[in-house]
Amino acid sequence: LTVPVFNHAKHVLFLVVGSKKAQRLKEVLRLQPASEQLPAQAINPANGTLDWLVDAAAASLLQSRS
């Protein structure tokens, strides 16, 4: 599947599990992307929803926005 296919979907869901994914998840979700965009950062459904299901281990490096 290509980025345009995902971006035309009604619903896109990322499932991220495990501490080995924590650093990459942090990189994907950062507000200011690096000069090279990661593939997951290009996913932004035009007329759909994008949801992330993340376990505690994968989210361990994320900061709370509260």
CHARMM-style PDB file with segment names, atoms N, HN, CA, C and O in Angstrom:
ATOM      1  N   LEU     1       0.833  -1.179   0.000  1.00  0.00      PROA
ATOM      2  CA  LEU     1       0.000   0.000   0.000  1.00  0.00      PROA
ATOM      3  C   LEU     1       0.877   1.241   0.000  1.00  0.00      PROA
ATOM      4  O   LEU     1       1.987   1.233   0.532  1.00  0.00      PROA
ATOM      5  N   THR     2       0.369   2.302  -0.599  1.00  0.00      PROA
ATOM      6  HN  THR     2      -0.532   2.308  -1.031  1.00  0.00      PROA
ATOM      7  CA  THR     2       1.126   3.539  -0.700  1.00  0.00      PROA
ATOM      8  C   THR     2       0.495   4.625   0.165  1.00  0.00      PROA
ATOM      9  O   THR     2      -0.635   4.485   0.632  1.00  0.00      PROA
ATOM     10  N   VAL     3       1.238   5.704   0.371  1.00  0.00      PROA
ATOM     11  HN  VAL     3       2.156   5.818  -0.009  1.00  0.00      PROA
ATOM     12  CA  VAL     3       0.738   6.819   1.175  1.00  0.00      PROA
ATOM     13  C   VAL     3      -0.589   7.350   0.635  1.00  0.00      PROA
ATOM     14  O   VAL     3      -1.508   7.565   1.425  1.00  0.00      PROA
ATOM     15  N   PRO     4      -0.734   7.572  -0.682  1.00  0.00      PROA
ATOM     16  CA  PRO     4      -2.029   8.055  -1.170  1.00  0.00      PROA
ATOM     17  C   PRO     4      -3.196   7.121  -0.845  1.00  0.00      PROA
ATOM     18  O   PRO     4      -4.302   7.590  -0.581  1.00  0.00      PROA
ATOM     19  N   VAL     5      -2.969   5.835  -0.862  1.00  0.00      PROA
ATOM     20  HN  VAL     5      -2.070   5.454  -1.077  1.00  0.00      PROA
ATOM     21  CA  VAL     5      -4.032   4.880  -0.511  1.00  0.00      PROA
ATOM     22  C   VAL     5      -4.449   5.088   0.946  1.00  0.00      PROA
ATOM     23  O   VAL     5      -5.641   5.175   1.244  1.00  0.00      PROA
ATOM     24  N   PHE     6      -3.483   5.166   1.843  1.00  0.00      PROA
ATOM     25  HN  PHE     6      -2.515   5.095   1.601  1.00  0.00      PROA
ATOM     26  CA  PHE     6      -3.800   5.403   3.255  1.00  0.00      PROA
ATOM     27  C   PHE     6      -4.501   6.740   3.441  1.00  0.00      PROA
ATOM     28  O   PHE     6      -5.452   6.832   4.217  1.00  0.00      PROA
ATOM     29  N   ASN     7      -4.052   7.770   2.750  1.00  0.00      PROA
ATOM     30  HN  ASN     7      -3.279   7.695   2.120  1.00  0.00      PROA
ATOM     31  CA  ASN     7      -4.620   9.104   2.921  1.00  0.00      PROA
ATOM     32  C   ASN     7      -6.007   9.257   2.310  1.00  0.00      PROA
ATOM     33  O   ASN     7      -6.677  10.262   2.550  1.00  0.00      PROA
ATOM     34  N   HSD     8      -6.447   8.279   1.526  1.00  0.00      PROA
ATOM     35  HN  HSD     8      -5.903   7.462   1.332  1.00  0.00      PROA
ATOM     36  CA  HSD     8      -7.813   8.284   1.012  1.00  0.00      PROA
ATOM     37  C   HSD     8      -8.727   7.350   1.817  1.00  0.00      PROA
ATOM     38  O   HSD     8      -9.910   7.214   1.503  1.00  0.00      PROA
ATOM     39  N   ALA     9      -8.188   6.723   2.830  1.00  0.00      PROA
ATOM     40  HN  ALA     9      -7.227   6.833   3.085  1.00  0.00      PROA
ATOM     41  CA  ALA     9      -8.973   5.797   3.650  1.00  0.00      PROA
ATOM     42  C   ALA     9      -9.910   6.562   4.579  1.00  0.00      PROA
ATOM     43  O   ALA     9      -9.647   7.710   4.938  1.00  0.00      PROA
ATOM     44  N   LYS    10     -11.003   5.913   4.962  1.00  0.00      PROA
ATOM     45  HN  LYS    10     -11.216   4.980   4.670  1.00  0.00      PROA
ATOM     46  CA  LYS    10     -11.921   6.510   5.935  1.00  0.00      PROA
ATOM     47  C   LYS    10     -11.369   6.418   7.346  1.00  0.00      PROA
ATOM     48  O   LYS    10     -11.640   7.278   8.185  1.00  0.00      PROA
ATOM     49  N   HSD    11     -10.598   5.380   7.603  1.00  0.00      PROA
ATOM     50  HN  HSD    11     -10.378   4.683   6.921  1.00  0.00      PROA
ATOM     51  CA  HSD    11     -10.057   5.194   8.954  1.00  0.00      PROA
ATOM     52  C   HSD    11      -8.694   4.521   8.858  1.00  0.00      PROA
ATOM     53  O   HSD    11      -8.545   3.489   8.204  1.00  0.00      PROA
ATOM     54  N   VAL    12      -7.711   5.109   9.511  1.00  0.00      PROA
ATOM     55  HN  VAL    12      -7.832   5.947  10.042  1.00  0.00      PROA
ATOM     56  CA  VAL    12      -6.373   4.524   9.592  1.00  0.00      PROA
ATOM     57  C   VAL    12      -6.057   4.337  11.064  1.00  0.00      PROA
ATOM     58  O   VAL    12      -6.293   5.233  11.874  1.00  0.00      PROA
ATOM     59  N   LEU    13      -5.529   3.185  11.407  1.00  0.00      PROA
ATOM     60  HN  LEU    13      -5.338   2.457  10.749  1.00  0.00      PROA
ATOM     61  CA  LEU    13      -5.207   2.863  12.792  1.00  0.00      PROA
ATOM     62  C   LEU    13      -3.781   2.348  12.861  1.00  0.00      PROA
ATOM     63  O   LEU    13      -3.414   1.407  12.159  1.00  0.00      PROA
ATOM     64  N   PHE    14      -2.981   2.974  13.713  1.00  0.00      PROA
ATOM     65  HN  PHE    14      -3.279   3.739  14.284  1.00  0.00      PROA
ATOM     66  CA  PHE    14      -1.642   2.468  13.998  1.00  0.00      PROA
ATOM     67  C   PHE    14      -1.704   1.763  15.345  1.00  0.00      PROA
ATOM     68  O   PHE    14      -2.263   2.297  16.303  1.00  0.00      PROA
ATOM     69  N   LEU    15      -1.138   0.580  15.421  1.00  0.00      PROA
ATOM     70  HN  LEU    15      -0.683   0.146  14.643  1.00  0.00      PROA
ATOM     71  CA  LEU    15      -1.033  -0.177  16.661  1.00  0.00      PROA
ATOM     72  C   LEU    15       0.442  -0.292  16.988  1.00  0.00      PROA
ATOM     73  O   LEU    15       1.211  -0.868  16.218  1.00  0.00      PROA
ATOM     74  N   VAL    16       0.842   0.259  18.141  1.00  0.00      PROA
ATOM     75  HN  VAL    16       0.217   0.726  18.766  1.00  0.00      PROA
ATOM     76  CA  VAL    16       2.252   0.287  18.522  1.00  0.00      PROA
ATOM     77  C   VAL    16       2.385  -0.393  19.879  1.00  0.00      PROA
ATOM     78  O   VAL    16       1.771   0.025  20.860  1.00  0.00      PROA
ATOM     79  N   VAL    17       3.197  -1.450  19.920  1.00  0.00      PROA
ATOM     80  HN  VAL    17       3.696  -1.790  19.123  1.00  0.00      PROA
ATOM     81  CA  VAL    17       3.315  -2.253  21.129  1.00  0.00      PROA
ATOM     82  C   VAL    17       4.775  -2.522  21.447  1.00  0.00      PROA
ATOM     83  O   VAL    17       5.551  -2.902  20.571  1.00  0.00      PROA
ATOM     84  N   GLY    18       5.143  -2.322  22.702  1.00  0.00      PROA
ATOM     85  HN  GLY    18       4.513  -2.013  23.414  1.00  0.00      PROA
ATOM     86  CA  GLY    18       6.452  -2.725  23.181  1.00  0.00      PROA
ATOM     87  C   GLY    18       7.468  -1.604  23.315  1.00  0.00      PROA
ATOM     88  O   GLY    18       7.436  -0.614  22.585  1.00  0.00      PROA
ATOM     89  N   SER    19       8.369  -1.791  24.268  1.00  0.00      PROA
ATOM     90  HN  SER    19       8.394  -2.596  24.861  1.00  0.00      PROA
ATOM     91  CA  SER    19       9.386  -0.787  24.563  1.00  0.00      PROA
ATOM     92  C   SER    19      10.369  -0.586  23.415  1.00  0.00      PROA
ATOM     93  O   SER    19      10.974   0.480  23.302  1.00  0.00      PROA
ATOM     94  N   LYS    20      10.535  -1.589  22.566  1.00  0.00      PROA
ATOM     95  HN  LYS    20      10.044  -2.455  22.657  1.00  0.00      PROA
ATOM     96  CA  LYS    20      11.451  -1.447  21.428  1.00  0.00      PROA
ATOM     97  C   LYS    20      10.932  -0.434  20.413  1.00  0.00      PROA
ATOM     98  O   LYS    20      11.696   0.029  19.567  1.00  0.00      PROA
ATOM     99  N   LYS    21       9.658  -0.083  20.478  1.00  0.00      PROA
ATOM    100  HN  LYS    21       9.037  -0.459  21.165  1.00  0.00      PROA
ATOM    101  CA  LYS    21       9.056   0.885  19.552  1.00  0.00      PROA
ATOM    102  C   LYS    21       9.003   2.298  20.144  1.00  0.00      PROA
ATOM    103  O   LYS    21       8.613   3.235  19.448  1.00  0.00      PROA
ATOM    104  N   ALA    22       9.383   2.467  21.404  1.00  0.00      PROA
ATOM    105  HN  ALA    22       9.700   1.705  21.970  1.00  0.00      PROA
ATOM    106  CA  ALA    22       9.213   3.743  22.095  1.00  0.00      PROA
ATOM    107  C   ALA    22       9.971   4.894  21.426  1.00  0.00      PROA
ATOM    108  O   ALA    22       9.399   5.965  21.223  1.00  0.00      PROA
ATOM    109  N   GLN    23      11.223   4.697  21.087  1.00  0.00      PROA
ATOM    110  HN  GLN    23      11.687   3.827  21.251  1.00  0.00      PROA
ATOM    111  CA  GLN    23      12.011   5.773  20.481  1.00  0.00      PROA
ATOM    112  C   GLN    23      11.454   6.162  19.109  1.00  0.00      PROA
ATOM    113  O   GLN    23      11.343   7.348  18.798  1.00  0.00      PROA
ATOM    114  N   ARG    24      11.112   5.186  18.304  1.00  0.00      PROA
ATOM    115  HN  ARG    24      11.202   4.222  18.556  1.00  0.00      PROA
ATOM    116  CA  ARG    24      10.581   5.488  16.968  1.00  0.00      PROA
ATOM    117  C   ARG    24       9.227   6.182  17.068  1.00  0.00      PROA
ATOM    118  O   ARG    24       8.954   7.107  16.303  1.00  0.00      PROA
ATOM    119  N   LEU    25       8.379   5.752  17.994  1.00  0.00      PROA
ATOM    120  HN  LEU    25       8.601   5.000  18.615  1.00  0.00      PROA
ATOM    121  CA  LEU    25       7.092   6.418  18.187  1.00  0.00      PROA
ATOM    122  C   LEU    25       7.300   7.879  18.568  1.00  0.00      PROA
ATOM    123  O   LEU    25       6.608   8.759  18.055  1.00  0.00      PROA
ATOM    124  N   LYS    26       8.237   8.138  19.456  1.00  0.00      PROA
ATOM    125  HN  LYS    26       8.799   7.423  19.873  1.00  0.00      PROA
ATOM    126  CA  LYS    26       8.554   9.515  19.850  1.00  0.00      PROA
ATOM    127  C   LYS    26       8.976  10.337  18.628  1.00  0.00      PROA
ATOM    128  O   LYS    26       8.570  11.490  18.482  1.00  0.00      PROA
ATOM    129  N   GLU    27       9.782   9.749  17.762  1.00  0.00      PROA
ATOM    130  HN  GLU    27      10.113   8.813  17.880  1.00  0.00      PROA
ATOM    131  CA  GLU    27      10.240  10.440  16.558  1.00  0.00      PROA
ATOM    132  C   GLU    27       9.076  10.713  15.599  1.00  0.00      PROA
ATOM    133  O   GLU    27       8.989  11.796  15.020  1.00  0.00      PROA
ATOM    134  N   VAL    28       8.199   9.747  15.436  1.00  0.00      PROA
ATOM    135  HN  VAL    28       8.270   8.868  15.907  1.00  0.00      PROA
ATOM    136  CA  VAL    28       7.068   9.895  14.515  1.00  0.00      PROA
ATOM    137  C   VAL    28       6.114  10.988  14.997  1.00  0.00      PROA
ATOM    138  O   VAL    28       5.587  11.750  14.186  1.00  0.00      PROA
ATOM    139  N   LEU    29       5.891  11.069  16.302  1.00  0.00      PROA
ATOM    140  HN  LEU    29       6.319  10.449  16.960  1.00  0.00      PROA
ATOM    141  CA  LEU    29       4.902  11.994  16.840  1.00  0.00      PROA
ATOM    142  C   LEU    29       5.446  13.376  17.179  1.00  0.00      PROA
ATOM    143  O   LEU    29       4.683  14.240  17.612  1.00  0.00      PROA
ATOM    144  N   ARG    30       6.726  13.605  16.997  1.00  0.00      PROA
ATOM    145  HN  ARG    30       7.345  12.904  16.646  1.00  0.00      PROA
ATOM    146  CA  ARG    30       7.267  14.927  17.342  1.00  0.00      PROA
ATOM    147  C   ARG    30       6.605  15.997  16.477  1.00  0.00      PROA
ATOM    148  O   ARG    30       6.242  15.751  15.327  1.00  0.00      PROA
ATOM    149  N   LEU    31       6.458  17.179  17.051  1.00  0.00      PROA
ATOM    150  HN  LEU    31       6.753  17.379  17.985  1.00  0.00      PROA
ATOM    151  CA  LEU    31       5.754  18.264  16.361  1.00  0.00      PROA
ATOM    152  C   LEU    31       6.555  18.814  15.190  1.00  0.00      PROA
ATOM    153  O   LEU    31       5.975  19.180  14.168  1.00  0.00      PROA
ATOM    154  N   GLN    32       7.865  18.879  15.318  1.00  0.00      PROA
ATOM    155  HN  GLN    32       8.336  18.582  16.149  1.00  0.00      PROA
ATOM    156  CA  GLN    32       8.719  19.396  14.258  1.00  0.00      PROA
ATOM    157  C   GLN    32       9.445  18.218  13.619  1.00  0.00      PROA
ATOM    158  O   GLN    32      10.468  17.776  14.142  1.00  0.00      PROA
ATOM    159  N   PRO    33       8.939  17.700  12.497  1.00  0.00      PROA
ATOM    160  CA  PRO    33       9.607  16.572  11.850  1.00  0.00      PROA
ATOM    161  C   PRO    33      11.030  16.933  11.424  1.00  0.00      PROA
ATOM    162  O   PRO    33      11.319  18.086  11.102  1.00  0.00      PROA
ATOM    163  N   ALA    34      11.887  15.963  11.427  1.00  0.00      PROA
ATOM    164  HN  ALA    34      11.652  15.027  11.689  1.00  0.00      PROA
ATOM    165  CA  ALA    34      13.256  16.148  10.946  1.00  0.00      PROA
ATOM    166  C   ALA    34      13.217  16.429   9.449  1.00  0.00      PROA
ATOM    167  O   ALA    34      12.154  16.371   8.830  1.00  0.00      PROA
ATOM    168  N   SER    35      14.363  16.729   8.874  1.00  0.00      PROA
ATOM    169  HN  SER    35      15.227  16.776   9.377  1.00  0.00      PROA
ATOM    170  CA  SER    35      14.395  17.043   7.450  1.00  0.00      PROA
ATOM    171  C   SER    35      13.893  15.880   6.602  1.00  0.00      PROA
ATOM    172  O   SER    35      13.295  16.092   5.547  1.00  0.00      PROA
ATOM    173  N   GLU    36      14.131  14.669   7.055  1.00  0.00      PROA
ATOM    174  HN  GLU    36      14.617  14.498   7.912  1.00  0.00      PROA
ATOM    175  CA  GLU    36      13.614  13.489   6.355  1.00  0.00      PROA
ATOM    176  C   GLU    36      12.375  13.004   7.079  1.00  0.00      PROA
ATOM    177  O   GLU    36      12.423  12.666   8.262  1.00  0.00      PROA
ATOM    178  N   GLN    37      11.269  12.974   6.362  1.00  0.00      PROA
ATOM    179  HN  GLN    37      11.230  13.249   5.401  1.00  0.00      PROA
ATOM    180  CA  GLN    37      10.013  12.538   6.948  1.00  0.00      PROA
ATOM    181  C   GLN    37       9.979  11.021   7.045  1.00  0.00      PROA
ATOM    182  O   GLN    37      10.370  10.316   6.115  1.00  0.00      PROA
ATOM    183  N   LEU    38       9.510  10.533   8.176  1.00  0.00      PROA
ATOM    184  HN  LEU    38       9.192  11.105   8.932  1.00  0.00      PROA
ATOM    185  CA  LEU    38       9.305   9.098   8.340  1.00  0.00      PROA
ATOM    186  C   LEU    38       7.995   8.722   7.644  1.00  0.00      PROA
ATOM    187  O   LEU    38       7.075   9.538   7.593  1.00  0.00      PROA
ATOM    188  N   PRO    39       7.895   7.511   7.111  1.00  0.00      PROA
ATOM    189  CA  PRO    39       6.686   7.122   6.383  1.00  0.00      PROA
ATOM    190  C   PRO    39       5.389   7.343   7.168  1.00  0.00      PROA
ATOM    191  O   PRO    39       4.399   7.805   6.601  1.00  0.00      PROA
ATOM    192  N   ALA    40       5.383   7.025   8.435  1.00  0.00      PROA
ATOM    193  HN  ALA    40       6.187   6.649   8.895  1.00  0.00      PROA
ATOM    194  CA  ALA    40       4.159   7.187   9.230  1.00  0.00      PROA
ATOM    195  C   ALA    40       3.758   8.655   9.359  1.00  0.00      PROA
ATOM    196  O   ALA    40       2.578   8.951   9.550  1.00  0.00      PROA
ATOM    197  N   GLN    41       4.705   9.571   9.261  1.00  0.00      PROA
ATOM    198  HN  GLN    41       5.663   9.331   9.106  1.00  0.00      PROA
ATOM    199  CA  GLN    41       4.387  10.995   9.358  1.00  0.00      PROA
ATOM    200  C   GLN    41       3.647  11.508   8.122  1.00  0.00      PROA
ATOM    201  O   GLN    41       3.036  12.575   8.169  1.00  0.00      PROA
ATOM    202  N   ALA    42       3.694  10.776   7.042  1.00  0.00      PROA
ATOM    203  HN  ALA    42       4.190   9.909   7.004  1.00  0.00      PROA
ATOM    204  CA  ALA    42       3.014  11.178   5.808  1.00  0.00      PROA
ATOM    205  C   ALA    42       1.551  10.750   5.787  1.00  0.00      PROA
ATOM    206  O   ALA    42       0.804  11.134   4.887  1.00  0.00      PROA
ATOM    207  N   ILE    43       1.143   9.963   6.765  1.00  0.00      PROA
ATOM    208  HN  ILE    43       1.750   9.651   7.496  1.00  0.00      PROA
ATOM    209  CA  ILE    43      -0.225   9.466   6.802  1.00  0.00      PROA
ATOM    210  C   ILE    43      -1.115  10.512   7.473  1.00  0.00      PROA
ATOM    211  O   ILE    43      -0.944  10.826   8.651  1.00  0.00      PROA
ATOM    212  N   ASN    44      -2.054  11.039   6.716  1.00  0.00      PROA
ATOM    213  HN  ASN    44      -2.192  10.784   5.759  1.00  0.00      PROA
ATOM    214  CA  ASN    44      -2.974  12.064   7.199  1.00  0.00      PROA
ATOM    215  C   ASN    44      -4.241  12.000   6.341  1.00  0.00      PROA
ATOM    216  O   ASN    44      -4.371  12.751   5.374  1.00  0.00      PROA
ATOM    217  N   PRO    45      -5.166  11.118   6.685  1.00  0.00      PROA
ATOM    218  CA  PRO    45      -6.356  10.934   5.858  1.00  0.00      PROA
ATOM    219  C   PRO    45      -7.097  12.257   5.606  1.00  0.00      PROA
ATOM    220  O   PRO    45      -7.443  12.970   6.548  1.00  0.00      PROA
ATOM    221  N   ALA    46      -7.333  12.569   4.345  1.00  0.00      PROA
ATOM    222  HN  ALA    46      -7.053  11.989   3.580  1.00  0.00      PROA
ATOM    223  CA  ALA    46      -7.970  13.828   3.963  1.00  0.00      PROA
ATOM    224  C   ALA    46      -9.399  13.929   4.484  1.00  0.00      PROA
ATOM    225  O   ALA    46      -9.800  14.982   4.981  1.00  0.00      PROA
ATOM    226  N   ASN    47     -10.165  12.862   4.378  1.00  0.00      PROA
ATOM    227  HN  ASN    47      -9.840  12.007   3.974  1.00  0.00      PROA
ATOM    228  CA  ASN    47     -11.560  12.872   4.814  1.00  0.00      PROA
ATOM    229  C   ASN    47     -11.850  11.700   5.737  1.00  0.00      PROA
ATOM    230  O   ASN    47     -12.937  11.123   5.706  1.00  0.00      PROA
ATOM    231  N   GLY    48     -10.873  11.358   6.552  1.00  0.00      PROA
ATOM    232  HN  GLY    48      -9.990  11.827   6.577  1.00  0.00      PROA
ATOM    233  CA  GLY    48     -11.029  10.222   7.443  1.00  0.00      PROA
ATOM    234  C   GLY    48     -10.412  10.509   8.795  1.00  0.00      PROA
ATOM    235  O   GLY    48     -10.102  11.654   9.126  1.00  0.00      PROA
ATOM    236  N   THR    49     -10.241   9.463   9.563  1.00  0.00      PROA
ATOM    237  HN  THR    49     -10.493   8.533   9.294  1.00  0.00      PROA
ATOM    238  CA  THR    49      -9.664   9.601  10.897  1.00  0.00      PROA
ATOM    239  C   THR    49      -8.363   8.826  10.989  1.00  0.00      PROA
ATOM    240  O   THR    49      -8.153   7.839  10.284  1.00  0.00      PROA
ATOM    241  N   LEU    50      -7.498   9.293  11.868  1.00  0.00      PROA
ATOM    242  HN  LEU    50      -7.668  10.095  12.441  1.00  0.00      PROA
ATOM    243  CA  LEU    50      -6.223   8.639  12.151  1.00  0.00      PROA
ATOM    244  C   LEU    50      -6.166   8.412  13.653  1.00  0.00      PROA
ATOM    245  O   LEU    50      -6.210   9.367  14.428  1.00  0.00      PROA
ATOM    246  N   ASP    51      -6.070   7.168  14.064  1.00  0.00      PROA
ATOM    247  HN  ASP    51      -6.034   6.392  13.434  1.00  0.00      PROA
ATOM    248  CA  ASP    51      -6.018   6.817  15.483  1.00  0.00      PROA
ATOM    249  C   ASP    51      -4.750   6.034  15.783  1.00  0.00      PROA
ATOM    250  O   ASP    51      -4.238   5.290  14.947  1.00  0.00      PROA
ATOM    251  N   TRP    52      -4.268   6.224  16.984  1.00  0.00      PROA
ATOM    252  HN  TRP    52      -4.685   6.828  17.663  1.00  0.00      PROA
ATOM    253  CA  TRP    52      -3.085   5.508  17.474  1.00  0.00      PROA
ATOM    254  C   TRP    52      -3.486   4.708  18.703  1.00  0.00      PROA
ATOM    255  O   TRP    52      -4.010   5.272  19.664  1.00  0.00      PROA
ATOM    256  N   LEU    53      -3.247   3.409  18.685  1.00  0.00      PROA
ATOM    257  HN  LEU    53      -2.822   2.951  17.904  1.00  0.00      PROA
ATOM    258  CA  LEU    53      -3.395   2.559  19.870  1.00  0.00      PROA
ATOM    259  C   LEU    53      -1.983   2.216  20.315  1.00  0.00      PROA
ATOM    260  O   LEU    53      -1.230   1.572  19.585  1.00  0.00      PROA
ATOM    261  N   VAL    54      -1.635   2.648  21.506  1.00  0.00      PROA
ATOM    262  HN  VAL    54      -2.247   3.172  22.099  1.00  0.00      PROA
ATOM    263  CA  VAL    54      -0.259   2.535  21.984  1.00  0.00      PROA
ATOM    264  C   VAL    54      -0.270   1.969  23.397  1.00  0.00      PROA
ATOM    265  O   VAL    54      -1.012   2.453  24.253  1.00  0.00      PROA
ATOM    266  N   ASP    55       0.543   0.949  23.649  1.00  0.00      PROA
ATOM    267  HN  ASP    55       1.145   0.556  22.954  1.00  0.00      PROA
ATOM    268  CA  ASP    55       0.609   0.432  25.006  1.00  0.00      PROA
ATOM    269  C   ASP    55       1.567   1.286  25.848  1.00  0.00      PROA
ATOM    270  O   ASP    55       2.285   2.131  25.312  1.00  0.00      PROA
ATOM    271  N   ALA    56       1.572   1.061  27.161  1.00  0.00      PROA
ATOM    272  HN  ALA    56       0.989   0.375  27.596  1.00  0.00      PROA
ATOM    273  CA  ALA    56       2.370   1.871  28.082  1.00  0.00      PROA
ATOM    274  C   ALA    56       3.863   1.782  27.770  1.00  0.00      PROA
ATOM    275  O   ALA    56       4.574   2.780  27.885  1.00  0.00      PROA
ATOM    276  N   ALA    57       4.341   0.622  27.383  1.00  0.00      PROA
ATOM    277  HN  ALA    57       3.764  -0.189  27.289  1.00  0.00      PROA
ATOM    278  CA  ALA    57       5.765   0.457  27.088  1.00  0.00      PROA
ATOM    279  C   ALA    57       6.171   1.288  25.873  1.00  0.00      PROA
ATOM    280  O   ALA    57       7.215   1.939  25.892  1.00  0.00      PROA
ATOM    281  N   ALA    58       5.372   1.273  24.836  1.00  0.00      PROA
ATOM    282  HN  ALA    58       4.523   0.745  24.820  1.00  0.00      PROA
ATOM    283  CA  ALA    58       5.677   2.050  23.631  1.00  0.00      PROA
ATOM    284  C   ALA    58       5.569   3.544  23.909  1.00  0.00      PROA
ATOM    285  O   ALA    58       6.292   4.336  23.303  1.00  0.00      PROA
ATOM    286  N   ALA    59       4.684   3.941  24.811  1.00  0.00      PROA
ATOM    287  HN  ALA    59       4.097   3.298  25.303  1.00  0.00      PROA
ATOM    288  CA  ALA    59       4.475   5.356  25.134  1.00  0.00      PROA
ATOM    289  C   ALA    59       5.406   5.864  26.223  1.00  0.00      PROA
ATOM    290  O   ALA    59       5.299   7.021  26.631  1.00  0.00      PROA
ATOM    291  N   SER    60       6.306   5.035  26.697  1.00  0.00      PROA
ATOM    292  HN  SER    60       6.393   4.095  26.366  1.00  0.00      PROA
ATOM    293  CA  SER    60       7.130   5.383  27.860  1.00  0.00      PROA
ATOM    294  C   SER    60       8.012   6.615  27.667  1.00  0.00      PROA
ATOM    295  O   SER    60       8.392   7.244  28.655  1.00  0.00      PROA
ATOM    296  N   LEU    61       8.349   6.980  26.428  1.00  0.00      PROA
ATOM    297  HN  LEU    61       8.040   6.469  25.626  1.00  0.00      PROA
ATOM    298  CA  LEU    61       9.202   8.145  26.179  1.00  0.00      PROA
ATOM    299  C   LEU    61       8.406   9.392  25.798  1.00  0.00      PROA
ATOM    300  O   LEU    61       8.990  10.446  25.545  1.00  0.00      PROA
ATOM    301  N   LEU    62       7.087   9.280  25.755  1.00  0.00      PROA
ATOM    302  HN  LEU    62       6.613   8.424  25.960  1.00  0.00      PROA
ATOM    303  CA  LEU    62       6.248  10.418  25.392  1.00  0.00      PROA
ATOM    304  C   LEU    62       5.969  11.268  26.636  1.00  0.00      PROA
ATOM    305  O   LEU    62       5.817  10.748  27.741  1.00  0.00      PROA
ATOM    306  N   GLN    63       5.908  12.560  26.432  1.00  0.00      PROA
ATOM    307  HN  GLN    63       6.031  12.983  25.534  1.00  0.00      PROA
ATOM    308  CA  GLN    63       5.594  13.465  27.538  1.00  0.00      PROA
ATOM    309  C   GLN    63       4.116  13.794  27.526  1.00  0.00      PROA
ATOM    310  O   GLN    63       3.497  13.888  26.466  1.00  0.00      PROA
ATOM    311  N   SER    64       3.561  13.967  28.701  1.00  0.00      PROA
ATOM    312  HN  SER    64       4.064  13.890  29.562  1.00  0.00      PROA
ATOM    313  CA  SER    64       2.155  14.346  28.821  1.00  0.00      PROA
ATOM    314  C   SER    64       2.000  15.808  28.422  1.00  0.00      PROA
ATOM    315  O   SER    64       2.869  16.630  28.713  1.00  0.00      PROA
ATOM    316  N   ARG    65       0.893  16.133  27.754  1.00  0.00      PROA
ATOM    317  HN  ARG    65       0.187  15.465  27.517  1.00  0.00      PROA
ATOM    318  CA  ARG    65       0.627  17.514  27.334  1.00  0.00      PROA
ATOM    319  C   ARG    65      -0.205  18.268  28.364  1.00  0.00      PROA
ATOM    320  O   ARG    65      -0.616  19.398  28.100  1.00  0.00      PROA
ATOM    321  N   SER    66      -0.462  17.685  29.515  1.00  0.00      PROA
ATOM    322  HN  SER    66      -0.128  16.767  29.729  1.00  0.00      PROA
ATOM    323  CA  SER    66      -1.297  18.354  30.517  1.00  0.00      PROA
ATOM    324  C   SER    66      -0.500  19.299  31.386  1.00  0.00      PROA
ATOM    325  OT1 SER    66      -1.060  19.939  32.277  1.00  0.00      PROA
TER     326      SER     66
END
